[in-house]
Amino acid sequence: MSSKIKDKVGKLAGIEVLEKNGIDLEKLRKLIVAGVGSEFATYYYYTILRMHCTGLDGEGIKEIVEDARIEDRNHFEAMTPRLYEIGGSLPRDLREFASIAGCPDAFLPKNWEDIDEILKVLLAAEKCAIHSWGEVCDYTVGKDHRTYEIAQRIMGEEIEHEAWFVELLSKRPSGHFRRGIVGQSDS
């Protein structure tokens, strides 16, 4: 927290509790920035990937990619306020932000006409997101209830996204369902 803010409001009780519970705020801020950076980048790359889901197979997949894309944007928007609540902030430079994202970019594959190749990119992105938010959950469980609760909801949706793409790649029975509104998520 900047000294200017501290002079006006004193030490924040929410920060005191985290420190008392053993949270290293700088570490937590870095974990959150990496997570929301990945969500922001994934939203961008999923836009491109979705546009390339064409043909008979691709058109059906396009809606599922759209659900994951919008929910990833929701994840960014759900956790970013928490970052600011604990005295963090987003990098002011978009290029810097992308460079510190916790997951690699979900680039369009060279063989973009092969829907399975696009699905593999989507699956890899979801796996990384699960690990990223899992790390936040592991670090905050029992010590930072607010961050944990947000990260747990996000991770639950990322696990669901992973299942969607596994089902599409493996042709196993599907648990995917349409939410009431496209992009409607729990986070």
Disulfide bonds with the S-S distance in Angstrom:
Cys103-Cys128 2.12
